[in-house]
Amino acid sequence: MNPNPKFATLATPQQLTKTIKALAENGFIVELVENGKEAKEKVLAIIPKGAEVFTMTSQTLEETGIAKEINESNKYDALRPKLYAMDRNTQGREMRKLGASPDWVVTSAHAITEEGHLLIASASGSQLPAQAYAGEKVIFVVGTQKIVTDTSEGLKRIYEYAYPLEDERAQKAYGAGSGVNKILIINKEIVPGRIHIILVKEKLGF
């Protein structure tokens, strides 16, 4: 299945204004930056040095250099290198617990609606507990090509655009395809200051 090019177009100024207002009304902290470089600077300014941080698997975090800086700079207590060093066959339960409730989570979303809702799809569901509830602080870095009208269109974006690209990436990286097995929809955040969304006026990720 070829990705639907409709979902690769950056949001208009009118869409951005409407979406940012809706996100703020739904309890999210929202900032708009011009490009991936600014997004990286913003993320690193928000997270305290030495903090425990888990970067979720994300093309956006790879493309912006955020994942590399957090996981390889030794400036943070990065969880991903720790997880890579563990044995999934013998330490699977410990790995799931470690990744479920980090102090800081840096991630992305597959769609954000003009109504101020976030949609995240996953093959395994491994990132969803931390994003939904257990992570103390969560930062979403999202290219504005992911802004859609509503939840229905967000689901279409997942199936018609993000999934075909992620499936292709997974085949190359792991030798096995991906799947839209679990979907998280965050309509509102009730804990003040918990979720920070950085919208980037640049096409990033899937």
ChimeraX commands (.cxc) that place a marker at each C-alpha (Angstrom):
marker #1 position 0.00,0.00,0.00 radius 0.5
marker #1 position 1.39,3.38,-1.02 radius 0.5
marker #1 position 1.15,6.22,1.54 radius 0.5
marker #1 position -1.65,8.68,0.85 radius 0.5
marker #1 position 0.16,11.94,-0.09 radius 0.5
marker #1 position -2.74,13.97,1.28 radius 0.5
marker #1 position -1.35,13.43,4.77 radius 0.5
marker #1 position 2.13,14.77,3.97 radius 0.5
marker #1 position 1.11,18.40,3.58 radius 0.5
marker #1 position 2.03,20.93,6.26 radius 0.5
marker #1 position -0.85,22.62,8.09 radius 0.5
marker #1 position -2.02,26.06,7.04 radius 0.5
marker #1 position -1.68,29.07,9.38 radius 0.5
marker #1 position -5.43,28.88,10.00 radius 0.5
marker #1 position -5.21,25.20,10.98 radius 0.5
marker #1 position -2.30,25.95,13.30 radius 0.5
marker #1 position -4.15,28.73,15.08 radius 0.5
marker #1 position -7.23,26.57,15.59 radius 0.5
marker #1 position -5.24,23.52,16.71 radius 0.5
marker #1 position -3.01,25.40,19.16 radius 0.5
marker #1 position -6.05,27.02,20.78 radius 0.5
marker #1 position -7.83,23.67,21.11 radius 0.5
marker #1 position -4.77,21.91,22.54 radius 0.5
marker #1 position -4.33,24.63,25.16 radius 0.5
marker #1 position -8.00,24.36,26.12 radius 0.5
marker #1 position -7.53,20.60,26.56 radius 0.5
marker #1 position -4.78,21.03,29.13 radius 0.5
marker #1 position -1.64,20.77,27.01 radius 0.5
marker #1 position 1.29,23.18,26.98 radius 0.5
marker #1 position 1.85,24.06,23.31 radius 0.5
marker #1 position 4.73,25.76,21.51 radius 0.5
marker #1 position 5.27,26.32,17.81 radius 0.5
marker #1 position 8.77,26.29,16.30 radius 0.5
marker #1 position 10.06,26.72,12.77 radius 0.5
marker #1 position 12.18,23.61,12.29 radius 0.5
marker #1 position 13.75,20.51,13.76 radius 0.5
marker #1 position 16.80,22.40,15.03 radius 0.5
marker #1 position 14.60,24.70,17.09 radius 0.5
marker #1 position 12.58,21.73,18.31 radius 0.5
marker #1 position 15.73,20.04,19.55 radius 0.5
marker #1 position 16.88,23.18,21.34 radius 0.5
marker #1 position 13.46,23.54,22.96 radius 0.5
marker #1 position 13.36,19.93,24.20 radius 0.5
marker #1 position 16.86,20.11,25.66 radius 0.5
marker #1 position 16.01,23.39,27.38 radius 0.5
marker #1 position 12.95,21.85,29.03 radius 0.5
marker #1 position 14.53,18.66,30.40 radius 0.5
marker #1 position 16.87,19.13,33.38 radius 0.5
marker #1 position 20.41,17.79,32.99 radius 0.5
marker #1 position 20.79,14.44,34.72 radius 0.5
marker #1 position 17.06,13.66,34.51 radius 0.5
marker #1 position 15.76,10.17,33.79 radius 0.5
marker #1 position 14.56,10.25,30.17 radius 0.5
marker #1 position 13.04,7.65,27.86 radius 0.5
marker #1 position 13.01,8.45,24.15 radius 0.5
marker #1 position 10.33,6.46,22.35 radius 0.5
marker #1 position 11.11,4.93,18.96 radius 0.5
marker #1 position 10.39,7.80,16.58 radius 0.5
marker #1 position 11.58,8.94,13.19 radius 0.5
marker #1 position 10.93,12.51,14.31 radius 0.5
marker #1 position 13.35,12.15,17.22 radius 0.5
marker #1 position 15.91,10.54,14.92 radius 0.5
marker #1 position 15.61,13.21,12.22 radius 0.5
marker #1 position 15.94,16.09,14.69 radius 0.5
marker #1 position 18.88,14.56,16.55 radius 0.5
marker #1 position 16.94,14.61,19.82 radius 0.5
marker #1 position 17.24,10.86,20.39 radius 0.5
marker #1 position 20.99,10.87,19.75 radius 0.5
marker #1 position 21.64,13.80,22.10 radius 0.5
marker #1 position 19.63,12.34,24.97 radius 0.5
marker #1 position 20.86,8.77,24.60 radius 0.5
marker #1 position 24.52,9.35,23.75 radius 0.5
marker #1 position 25.62,12.63,25.34 radius 0.5
marker #1 position 25.85,11.30,28.92 radius 0.5
marker #1 position 24.06,14.45,30.06 radius 0.5
marker #1 position 20.94,12.51,31.02 radius 0.5
marker #1 position 19.97,9.30,32.77 radius 0.5
marker #1 position 18.84,7.77,29.47 radius 0.5
marker #1 position 16.72,4.64,29.73 radius 0.5
marker #1 position 17.01,3.42,26.16 radius 0.5
marker #1 position 20.69,2.39,26.42 radius 0.5
marker #1 position 19.83,0.54,29.63 radius 0.5
marker #1 position 17.01,-1.32,27.92 radius 0.5
marker #1 position 19.26,-2.23,24.97 radius 0.5
marker #1 position 21.69,-3.81,27.43 radius 0.5
marker #1 position 19.03,-6.05,28.97 radius 0.5
marker #1 position 17.93,-9.52,27.85 radius 0.5
marker #1 position 14.32,-9.54,26.73 radius 0.5
marker #1 position 14.05,-13.30,27.27 radius 0.5
marker #1 position 15.10,-13.19,30.91 radius 0.5
marker #1 position 14.40,-9.59,31.90 radius 0.5
marker #1 position 11.25,-8.84,29.91 radius 0.5
marker #1 position 9.13,-8.00,32.94 radius 0.5
marker #1 position 11.80,-5.70,34.35 radius 0.5
marker #1 position 12.14,-3.98,30.97 radius 0.5
marker #1 position 8.40,-3.34,30.74 radius 0.5
marker #1 position 8.33,-1.85,34.23 radius 0.5
marker #1 position 11.35,0.35,33.53 radius 0.5
marker #1 position 9.86,1.74,30.32 radius 0.5
marker #1 position 6.33,2.22,31.65 radius 0.5
marker #1 position 6.85,5.06,34.13 radius 0.5
marker #1 position 9.95,7.17,33.44 radius 0.5
marker #1 position 10.36,10.66,34.88 radius 0.5
marker #1 position 10.53,12.19,31.39 radius 0.5
marker #1 position 9.22,10.84,28.08 radius 0.5
marker #1 position 10.11,12.30,24.69 radius 0.5
marker #1 position 8.01,11.01,21.83 radius 0.5
marker #1 position 5.85,11.93,18.84 radius 0.5
marker #1 position 2.28,11.36,17.64 radius 0.5
marker #1 position 0.82,10.11,14.38 radius 0.5
marker #1 position -1.96,12.69,14.24 radius 0.5
marker #1 position -3.17,15.79,16.08 radius 0.5
marker #1 position -6.68,17.01,15.42 radius 0.5
marker #1 position -7.90,20.56,15.07 radius 0.5
marker #1 position -10.09,19.70,18.07 radius 0.5
marker #1 position -6.93,19.32,20.17 radius 0.5
marker #1 position -6.68,15.52,20.41 radius 0.5
marker #1 position -3.61,13.31,19.97 radius 0.5
marker #1 position -3.54,9.90,18.24 radius 0.5
marker #1 position -0.69,7.43,18.66 radius 0.5
marker #1 position -0.58,4.01,17.01 radius 0.5
marker #1 position 1.61,1.12,18.11 radius 0.5
marker #1 position 2.43,-2.43,17.11 radius 0.5
marker #1 position 3.27,-3.62,20.64 radius 0.5
marker #1 position 1.83,-0.89,22.86 radius 0.5
marker #1 position 5.14,-0.51,24.69 radius 0.5
marker #1 position 5.15,3.30,24.61 radius 0.5
marker #1 position 1.49,3.86,25.41 radius 0.5
marker #1 position 1.41,3.46,29.24 radius 0.5
marker #1 position 4.02,6.18,29.75 radius 0.5
marker #1 position 2.32,8.52,27.30 radius 0.5
marker #1 position -1.18,8.02,28.65 radius 0.5
marker #1 position -0.56,8.08,32.39 radius 0.5
marker #1 position 2.56,6.68,34.01 radius 0.5
marker #1 position 5.24,9.01,32.63 radius 0.5
marker #1 position 5.73,11.96,34.98 radius 0.5
marker #1 position 6.35,14.48,32.17 radius 0.5
marker #1 position 5.77,13.90,28.45 radius 0.5
marker #1 position 7.05,15.93,25.51 radius 0.5
marker #1 position 5.54,15.33,22.07 radius 0.5
marker #1 position 7.51,16.67,19.09 radius 0.5
marker #1 position 5.22,16.72,16.06 radius 0.5
marker #1 position 5.59,17.98,12.50 radius 0.5
marker #1 position 2.56,19.99,11.43 radius 0.5
marker #1 position 1.88,17.73,8.46 radius 0.5
marker #1 position 0.26,15.50,11.10 radius 0.5
marker #1 position -2.54,17.96,11.84 radius 0.5
marker #1 position -5.93,16.66,10.68 radius 0.5
marker #1 position -9.52,17.83,10.98 radius 0.5
marker #1 position -10.84,15.31,13.50 radius 0.5
marker #1 position -10.34,11.87,15.04 radius 0.5
marker #1 position -11.87,10.08,12.05 radius 0.5
marker #1 position -9.36,11.70,9.72 radius 0.5
marker #1 position -6.61,11.00,12.25 radius 0.5
marker #1 position -7.36,7.30,12.06 radius 0.5
marker #1 position -7.29,7.48,8.27 radius 0.5
marker #1 position -3.89,9.15,8.49 radius 0.5
marker #1 position -2.60,6.32,10.65 radius 0.5
marker #1 position -3.80,3.57,8.32 radius 0.5
marker #1 position -3.23,5.30,4.98 radius 0.5
marker #1 position 0.04,7.13,5.65 radius 0.5
marker #1 position 1.92,6.37,8.88 radius 0.5
marker #1 position 1.41,2.61,8.82 radius 0.5
marker #1 position 2.69,1.91,5.27 radius 0.5
marker #1 position 5.84,3.94,5.99 radius 0.5
marker #1 position 6.43,2.36,9.39 radius 0.5
marker #1 position 5.82,-1.11,7.99 radius 0.5
marker #1 position 8.48,-0.51,5.35 radius 0.5
marker #1 position 10.90,0.84,7.99 radius 0.5
marker #1 position 10.28,-2.14,10.28 radius 0.5
marker #1 position 10.87,-4.62,7.48 radius 0.5
marker #1 position 14.27,-3.06,6.82 radius 0.5
marker #1 position 15.21,-2.61,10.48 radius 0.5
marker #1 position 13.86,-5.80,12.04 radius 0.5
marker #1 position 13.07,-8.13,9.16 radius 0.5
marker #1 position 9.39,-8.13,10.16 radius 0.5
marker #1 position 6.51,-5.82,9.41 radius 0.5
marker #1 position 4.67,-3.51,11.77 radius 0.5
marker #1 position 0.98,-3.34,12.62 radius 0.5
marker #1 position -1.68,-0.96,13.89 radius 0.5
marker #1 position -2.43,-3.19,16.86 radius 0.5
marker #1 position -3.11,-0.61,19.54 radius 0.5
marker #1 position -4.18,3.02,19.30 radius 0.5
marker #1 position -4.05,5.62,22.06 radius 0.5
marker #1 position -6.24,8.74,21.81 radius 0.5
marker #1 position -5.47,11.51,24.29 radius 0.5
marker #1 position -8.40,13.92,24.32 radius 0.5
marker #1 position -7.38,15.95,27.35 radius 0.5
marker #1 position -4.70,16.11,30.05 radius 0.5
marker #1 position -5.99,16.64,33.59 radius 0.5
marker #1 position -2.59,17.01,35.29 radius 0.5
marker #1 position -1.42,20.61,34.79 radius 0.5
marker #1 position 1.93,20.88,33.01 radius 0.5
marker #1 position 2.28,17.14,32.41 radius 0.5
marker #1 position 2.15,17.09,28.59 radius 0.5
marker #1 position 4.13,19.54,26.50 radius 0.5
marker #1 position 3.56,19.60,22.73 radius 0.5
marker #1 position 6.12,21.13,20.39 radius 0.5
marker #1 position 4.64,21.66,16.93 radius 0.5
marker #1 position 7.22,21.99,14.17 radius 0.5
marker #1 position 6.55,23.79,10.89 radius 0.5
marker #1 position 8.54,21.15,9.07 radius 0.5
marker #1 position 7.72,17.74,7.68 radius 0.5
marker #1 position 9.14,15.30,10.24 radius 0.5
marker #1 position 8.54,11.60,10.77 radius 0.5
marker #1 position 5.56,9.55,9.67 radius 0.5
marker link #1:1,2 radius 0.2
marker link #1:2,3 radius 0.2
marker link #1:3,4 radius 0.2
marker link #1:4,5 radius 0.2
marker link #1:5,6 radius 0.2
marker link #1:6,7 radius 0.2
marker link #1:7,8 radius 0.2
marker link #1:8,9 radius 0.2
marker link #1:9,10 radius 0.2
marker link #1:10,11 radius 0.2
marker link #1:11,12 radius 0.2
marker link #1:12,13 radius 0.2
marker link #1:13,14 radius 0.2
marker link #1:14,15 radius 0.2
marker link #1:15,16 radius 0.2
marker link #1:16,17 radius 0.2
marker link #1:17,18 radius 0.2
marker link #1:18,19 radius 0.2
marker link #1:19,20 radius 0.2
marker link #1:20,21 radius 0.2
marker link #1:21,22 radius 0.2
marker link #1:22,23 radius 0.2
marker link #1:23,24 radius 0.2
marker link #1:24,25 radius 0.2
marker link #1:25,26 radius 0.2
marker link #1:26,27 radius 0.2
marker link #1:27,28 radius 0.2
marker link #1:28,29 radius 0.2
marker link #1:29,30 radius 0.2
marker link #1:30,31 radius 0.2
marker link #1:31,32 radius 0.2
marker link #1:32,33 radius 0.2
marker link #1:33,34 radius 0.2
marker link #1:34,35 radius 0.2
marker link #1:35,36 radius 0.2
marker link #1:36,37 radius 0.2
marker link #1:37,38 radius 0.2
marker link #1:38,39 radius 0.2
marker link #1:39,40 radius 0.2
marker link #1:40,41 radius 0.2
marker link #1:41,42 radius 0.2
marker link #1:42,43 radius 0.2
marker link #1:43,44 radius 0.2
marker link #1:44,45 radius 0.2
marker link #1:45,46 radius 0.2
marker link #1:46,47 radius 0.2
marker link #1:47,48 radius 0.2
marker link #1:48,49 radius 0.2
marker link #1:49,50 radius 0.2
marker link #1:50,51 radius 0.2
marker link #1:51,52 radius 0.2
marker link #1:52,53 radius 0.2
marker link #1:53,54 radius 0.2
marker link #1:54,55 radius 0.2
marker link #1:55,56 radius 0.2
marker link #1:56,57 radius 0.2
marker link #1:57,58 radius 0.2
marker link #1:58,59 radius 0.2
marker link #1:59,60 radius 0.2
marker link #1:60,61 radius 0.2
marker link #1:61,62 radius 0.2
marker link #1:62,63 radius 0.2
marker link #1:63,64 radius 0.2
marker link #1:64,65 radius 0.2
marker link #1:65,66 radius 0.2
marker link #1:66,67 radius 0.2
marker link #1:67,68 radius 0.2
marker link #1:68,69 radius 0.2
marker link #1:69,70 radius 0.2
marker link #1:70,71 radius 0.2
marker link #1:71,72 radius 0.2
marker link #1:72,73 radius 0.2
marker link #1:73,74 radius 0.2
marker link #1:74,75 radius 0.2
marker link #1:75,76 radius 0.2
marker link #1:76,77 radius 0.2
marker link #1:77,78 radius 0.2
marker link #1:78,79 radius 0.2
marker link #1:79,80 radius 0.2
marker link #1:80,81 radius 0.2
marker link #1:81,82 radius 0.2
marker link #1:82,83 radius 0.2
marker link #1:83,84 radius 0.2
marker link #1:84,85 radius 0.2
marker link #1:85,86 radius 0.2
marker link #1:86,87 radius 0.2
marker link #1:87,88 radius 0.2
marker link #1:88,89 radius 0.2
marker link #1:89,90 radius 0.2
marker link #1:90,91 radius 0.2
marker link #1:91,92 radius 0.2
marker link #1:92,93 radius 0.2
marker link #1:93,94 radius 0.2
marker link #1:94,95 radius 0.2
marker link #1:95,96 radius 0.2
marker link #1:96,97 radius 0.2
marker link #1:97,98 radius 0.2
marker link #1:98,99 radius 0.2
marker link #1:99,100 radius 0.2
marker link #1:100,101 radius 0.2
marker link #1:101,102 radius 0.2
marker link #1:102,103 radius 0.2
marker link #1:103,104 radius 0.2
marker link #1:104,105 radius 0.2
marker link #1:105,106 radius 0.2
marker link #1:106,107 radius 0.2
marker link #1:107,108 radius 0.2
marker link #1:108,109 radius 0.2
marker link #1:109,110 radius 0.2
marker link #1:110,111 radius 0.2
marker link #1:111,112 radius 0.2
marker link #1:112,113 radius 0.2
marker link #1:113,114 radius 0.2
marker link #1:114,115 radius 0.2
marker link #1:115,116 radius 0.2
marker link #1:116,117 radius 0.2
marker link #1:117,118 radius 0.2
marker link #1:118,119 radius 0.2
marker link #1:119,120 radius 0.2
marker link #1:120,121 radius 0.2
marker link #1:121,122 radius 0.2
marker link #1:122,123 radius 0.2
marker link #1:123,124 radius 0.2
marker link #1:124,125 radius 0.2
marker link #1:125,126 radius 0.2
marker link #1:126,127 radius 0.2
marker link #1:127,128 radius 0.2
marker link #1:128,129 radius 0.2
marker link #1:129,130 radius 0.2
marker link #1:130,131 radius 0.2
marker link #1:131,132 radius 0.2
marker link #1:132,133 radius 0.2
marker link #1:133,134 radius 0.2
marker link #1:134,135 radius 0.2
marker link #1:135,136 radius 0.2
marker link #1:136,137 radius 0.2
marker link #1:137,138 radius 0.2
marker link #1:138,139 radius 0.2
marker link #1:139,140 radius 0.2
marker link #1:140,141 radius 0.2
marker link #1:141,142 radius 0.2
marker link #1:142,143 radius 0.2
marker link #1:143,144 radius 0.2
marker link #1:144,145 radius 0.2
marker link #1:145,146 radius 0.2
marker link #1:146,147 radius 0.2
marker link #1:147,148 radius 0.2
marker link #1:148,149 radius 0.2
marker link #1:149,150 radius 0.2
marker link #1:150,151 radius 0.2
marker link #1:151,152 radius 0.2
marker link #1:152,153 radius 0.2
marker link #1:153,154 radius 0.2
marker link #1:154,155 radius 0.2
marker link #1:155,156 radius 0.2
marker link #1:156,157 radius 0.2
marker link #1:157,158 radius 0.2
marker link #1:158,159 radius 0.2
marker link #1:159,160 radius 0.2
marker link #1:160,161 radius 0.2
marker link #1:161,162 radius 0.2
marker link #1:162,163 radius 0.2
marker link #1:163,164 radius 0.2
marker link #1:164,165 radius 0.2
marker link #1:165,166 radius 0.2
marker link #1:166,167 radius 0.2
marker link #1:167,168 radius 0.2
marker link #1:168,169 radius 0.2
marker link #1:169,170 radius 0.2
marker link #1:170,171 radius 0.2
marker link #1:171,172 radius 0.2
marker link #1:172,173 radius 0.2
marker link #1:173,174 radius 0.2
marker link #1:174,175 radius 0.2
marker link #1:175,176 radius 0.2
marker link #1:176,177 radius 0.2
marker link #1:177,178 radius 0.2
marker link #1:178,179 radius 0.2
marker link #1:179,180 radius 0.2
marker link #1:180,181 radius 0.2
marker link #1:181,182 radius 0.2
marker link #1:182,183 radius 0.2
marker link #1:183,184 radius 0.2
marker link #1:184,185 radius 0.2
marker link #1:185,186 radius 0.2
marker link #1:186,187 radius 0.2
marker link #1:187,188 radius 0.2
marker link #1:188,189 radius 0.2
marker link #1:189,190 radius 0.2
marker link #1:190,191 radius 0.2
marker link #1:191,192 radius 0.2
marker link #1:192,193 radius 0.2
marker link #1:193,194 radius 0.2
marker link #1:194,195 radius 0.2
marker link #1:195,196 radius 0.2
marker link #1:196,197 radius 0.2
marker link #1:197,198 radius 0.2
marker link #1:198,199 radius 0.2
marker link #1:199,200 radius 0.2
marker link #1:200,201 radius 0.2
marker link #1:201,202 radius 0.2
marker link #1:202,203 radius 0.2
marker link #1:203,204 radius 0.2
marker link #1:204,205 radius 0.2
marker link #1:205,206 radius 0.2
view
